[in-house]
Amino acid sequence: MRFPWIPPQEPKFFELFDQTSEAIVQAADLLVDLAEHLDCPGRRVDELADLKRQGDRSIDALLEVLGRTLITPFEREDIQALARSLGDV
C-alpha cells in the first residue's frame, strides 16, 4: 500500500555518490600517471582541476537533493558527512 502524501525515496543519492567517487578514482589515476611520467605536467594539472570541479558539482548536487528530500536512504547527517569526506579527498 502506498501513501500518496509520503514522497518516495530519492534514488539520485547513489548516482551522485558514484559520480563523485568516479572523479576521485580518475584523479588518483592521473596523479599516478603524473608521478610516473613527468612530461606535460601542465596538461595533467589542468585535467586534475577539471576533475576537482566535476567532483564539487556532484557534491553540490547531492547536497541540493538532500535539502529537498524528505525520506533519505540513510540518515541525513551520514549523507552530509560522506559528502564532506568525499569533497576532502
CNS distance restraints for C-alpha pairs under 8 A (distance, minus, plus):
assign (resid   7 and name CA) (resid  70 and name CA) 7.19 0.50 0.50
assign (resid   7 and name CA) (resid  71 and name CA) 7.22 0.50 0.50
assign (resid   8 and name CA) (resid  71 and name CA) 6.96 0.50 0.50
assign (resid   9 and name CA) (resid  69 and name CA) 7.54 0.50 0.50
assign (resid   9 and name CA) (resid  70 and name CA) 7.76 0.50 0.50
assign (resid   9 and name CA) (resid  71 and name CA) 5.29 0.50 0.50
assign (resid   9 and name CA) (resid  72 and name CA) 5.70 0.50 0.50
assign (resid   9 and name CA) (resid  73 and name CA) 6.49 0.50 0.50
assign (resid  10 and name CA) (resid  65 and name CA) 7.92 0.50 0.50
assign (resid  10 and name CA) (resid  69 and name CA) 6.75 0.50 0.50
assign (resid  10 and name CA) (resid  71 and name CA) 7.40 0.50 0.50
assign (resid  10 and name CA) (resid  72 and name CA) 6.59 0.50 0.50
assign (resid  10 and name CA) (resid  73 and name CA) 7.51 0.50 0.50
assign (resid  11 and name CA) (resid  15 and name CA) 7.27 0.50 0.50
assign (resid  12 and name CA) (resid  16 and name CA) 6.17 0.50 0.50
assign (resid  12 and name CA) (resid  62 and name CA) 7.91 0.50 0.50
assign (resid  12 and name CA) (resid  65 and name CA) 7.71 0.50 0.50
assign (resid  13 and name CA) (resid  17 and name CA) 6.22 0.50 0.50
assign (resid  13 and name CA) (resid  62 and name CA) 6.26 0.50 0.50
assign (resid  13 and name CA) (resid  65 and name CA) 7.48 0.50 0.50
assign (resid  13 and name CA) (resid  66 and name CA) 7.98 0.50 0.50
assign (resid  14 and name CA) (resid  18 and name CA) 6.07 0.50 0.50
assign (resid  15 and name CA) (resid  19 and name CA) 6.23 0.50 0.50
assign (resid  16 and name CA) (resid  20 and name CA) 6.16 0.50 0.50
assign (resid  16 and name CA) (resid  58 and name CA) 5.74 0.50 0.50
assign (resid  16 and name CA) (resid  59 and name CA) 7.24 0.50 0.50
assign (resid  16 and name CA) (resid  61 and name CA) 7.45 0.50 0.50
assign (resid  16 and name CA) (resid  62 and name CA) 6.02 0.50 0.50
assign (resid  17 and name CA) (resid  21 and name CA) 6.05 0.50 0.50
assign (resid  17 and name CA) (resid  58 and name CA) 7.66 0.50 0.50
assign (resid  17 and name CA) (resid  59 and name CA) 7.90 0.50 0.50
assign (resid  17 and name CA) (resid  62 and name CA) 7.75 0.50 0.50
assign (resid  17 and name CA) (resid  83 and name CA) 7.82 0.50 0.50
assign (resid  18 and name CA) (resid  22 and name CA) 5.99 0.50 0.50
assign (resid  19 and name CA) (resid  23 and name CA) 6.36 0.50 0.50
assign (resid  19 and name CA) (resid  55 and name CA) 7.32 0.50 0.50
assign (resid  19 and name CA) (resid  58 and name CA) 6.54 0.50 0.50
assign (resid  20 and name CA) (resid  24 and name CA) 6.39 0.50 0.50
assign (resid  20 and name CA) (resid  54 and name CA) 7.60 0.50 0.50
assign (resid  20 and name CA) (resid  55 and name CA) 4.88 0.50 0.50
assign (resid  20 and name CA) (resid  56 and name CA) 7.88 0.50 0.50
assign (resid  20 and name CA) (resid  58 and name CA) 5.74 0.50 0.50
assign (resid  20 and name CA) (resid  59 and name CA) 6.89 0.50 0.50
assign (resid  20 and name CA) (resid  86 and name CA) 7.22 0.50 0.50
assign (resid  21 and name CA) (resid  25 and name CA) 6.22 0.50 0.50
assign (resid  21 and name CA) (resid  55 and name CA) 7.93 0.50 0.50
assign (resid  21 and name CA) (resid  86 and name CA) 7.41 0.50 0.50
assign (resid  22 and name CA) (resid  26 and name CA) 6.15 0.50 0.50
assign (resid  23 and name CA) (resid  27 and name CA) 6.09 0.50 0.50
assign (resid  23 and name CA) (resid  51 and name CA) 5.66 0.50 0.50
assign (resid  23 and name CA) (resid  52 and name CA) 7.41 0.50 0.50
assign (resid  23 and name CA) (resid  54 and name CA) 6.84 0.50 0.50
assign (resid  23 and name CA) (resid  55 and name CA) 5.79 0.50 0.50
assign (resid  24 and name CA) (resid  28 and name CA) 6.17 0.50 0.50
assign (resid  24 and name CA) (resid  51 and name CA) 7.58 0.50 0.50
assign (resid  24 and name CA) (resid  55 and name CA) 7.33 0.50 0.50
assign (resid  24 and name CA) (resid  89 and name CA) 7.20 0.50 0.50
assign (resid  25 and name CA) (resid  29 and name CA) 6.21 0.50 0.50
assign (resid  26 and name CA) (resid  30 and name CA) 6.12 0.50 0.50
assign (resid  26 and name CA) (resid  51 and name CA) 7.57 0.50 0.50
assign (resid  27 and name CA) (resid  31 and name CA) 6.17 0.50 0.50
assign (resid  27 and name CA) (resid  48 and name CA) 5.90 0.50 0.50
assign (resid  27 and name CA) (resid  51 and name CA) 6.39 0.50 0.50
assign (resid  27 and name CA) (resid  52 and name CA) 7.92 0.50 0.50
assign (resid  28 and name CA) (resid  32 and name CA) 6.33 0.50 0.50
assign (resid  29 and name CA) (resid  33 and name CA) 6.21 0.50 0.50
assign (resid  30 and name CA) (resid  34 and name CA) 6.03 0.50 0.50
assign (resid  30 and name CA) (resid  44 and name CA) 6.99 0.50 0.50
assign (resid  30 and name CA) (resid  48 and name CA) 7.23 0.50 0.50
assign (resid  31 and name CA) (resid  35 and name CA) 6.16 0.50 0.50
assign (resid  32 and name CA) (resid  36 and name CA) 6.20 0.50 0.50
assign (resid  33 and name CA) (resid  37 and name CA) 5.91 0.50 0.50
assign (resid  34 and name CA) (resid  38 and name CA) 5.72 0.50 0.50
assign (resid  34 and name CA) (resid  39 and name CA) 7.90 0.50 0.50
assign (resid  34 and name CA) (resid  41 and name CA) 6.70 0.50 0.50
assign (resid  34 and name CA) (resid  44 and name CA) 6.81 0.50 0.50
assign (resid  40 and name CA) (resid  44 and name CA) 6.81 0.50 0.50
assign (resid  41 and name CA) (resid  45 and name CA) 6.07 0.50 0.50
assign (resid  42 and name CA) (resid  46 and name CA) 6.22 0.50 0.50
assign (resid  43 and name CA) (resid  47 and name CA) 6.28 0.50 0.50
assign (resid  44 and name CA) (resid  48 and name CA) 6.14 0.50 0.50
assign (resid  45 and name CA) (resid  49 and name CA) 6.24 0.50 0.50
assign (resid  46 and name CA) (resid  50 and name CA) 6.29 0.50 0.50
assign (resid  47 and name CA) (resid  51 and name CA) 6.26 0.50 0.50
assign (resid  48 and name CA) (resid  52 and name CA) 6.16 0.50 0.50
assign (resid  49 and name CA) (resid  53 and name CA) 6.29 0.50 0.50
assign (resid  50 and name CA) (resid  54 and name CA) 6.16 0.50 0.50
assign (resid  51 and name CA) (resid  55 and name CA) 6.15 0.50 0.50
assign (resid  52 and name CA) (resid  56 and name CA) 6.13 0.50 0.50
assign (resid  53 and name CA) (resid  57 and name CA) 6.13 0.50 0.50
assign (resid  54 and name CA) (resid  58 and name CA) 6.36 0.50 0.50
assign (resid  55 and name CA) (resid  59 and name CA) 6.26 0.50 0.50
assign (resid  55 and name CA) (resid  87 and name CA) 7.16 0.50 0.50
assign (resid  56 and name CA) (resid  60 and name CA) 6.09 0.50 0.50
assign (resid  56 and name CA) (resid  87 and name CA) 6.73 0.50 0.50
assign (resid  57 and name CA) (resid  61 and name CA) 6.10 0.50 0.50
assign (resid  58 and name CA) (resid  62 and name CA) 6.08 0.50 0.50
assign (resid  59 and name CA) (resid  63 and name CA) 6.18 0.50 0.50
assign (resid  59 and name CA) (resid  83 and name CA) 6.06 0.50 0.50
assign (resid  59 and name CA) (resid  87 and name CA) 7.01 0.50 0.50
assign (resid  60 and name CA) (resid  64 and name CA) 6.16 0.50 0.50
assign (resid  61 and name CA) (resid  65 and name CA) 6.17 0.50 0.50
assign (resid  62 and name CA) (resid  66 and name CA) 6.13 0.50 0.50
assign (resid  62 and name CA) (resid  83 and name CA) 7.62 0.50 0.50
assign (resid  63 and name CA) (resid  67 and name CA) 6.15 0.50 0.50
assign (resid  63 and name CA) (resid  80 and name CA) 7.23 0.50 0.50
assign (resid  63 and name CA) (resid  83 and name CA) 7.76 0.50 0.50
assign (resid  64 and name CA) (resid  68 and name CA) 6.64 0.50 0.50
assign (resid  65 and name CA) (resid  69 and name CA) 6.05 0.50 0.50
assign (resid  66 and name CA) (resid  72 and name CA) 7.57 0.50 0.50
assign (resid  66 and name CA) (resid  76 and name CA) 7.38 0.50 0.50
assign (resid  72 and name CA) (resid  76 and name CA) 6.65 0.50 0.50
assign (resid  74 and name CA) (resid  78 and name CA) 7.11 0.50 0.50
assign (resid  74 and name CA) (resid  79 and name CA) 7.14 0.50 0.50
assign (resid  75 and name CA) (resid  79 and name CA) 6.45 0.50 0.50
assign (resid  76 and name CA) (resid  80 and name CA) 6.34 0.50 0.50
assign (resid  77 and name CA) (resid  81 and name CA) 6.11 0.50 0.50
assign (resid  78 and name CA) (resid  82 and name CA) 6.03 0.50 0.50
assign (resid  79 and name CA) (resid  83 and name CA) 6.09 0.50 0.50
assign (resid  80 and name CA) (resid  84 and name CA) 6.15 0.50 0.50
assign (resid  81 and name CA) (resid  85 and name CA) 6.11 0.50 0.50
assign (resid  82 and name CA) (resid  86 and name CA) 6.10 0.50 0.50
assign (resid  83 and name CA) (resid  87 and name CA) 6.14 0.50 0.50
assign (resid  84 and name CA) (resid  88 and name CA) 6.22 0.50 0.50
assign (resid  85 and name CA) (resid  89 and name CA) 6.48 0.50 0.50
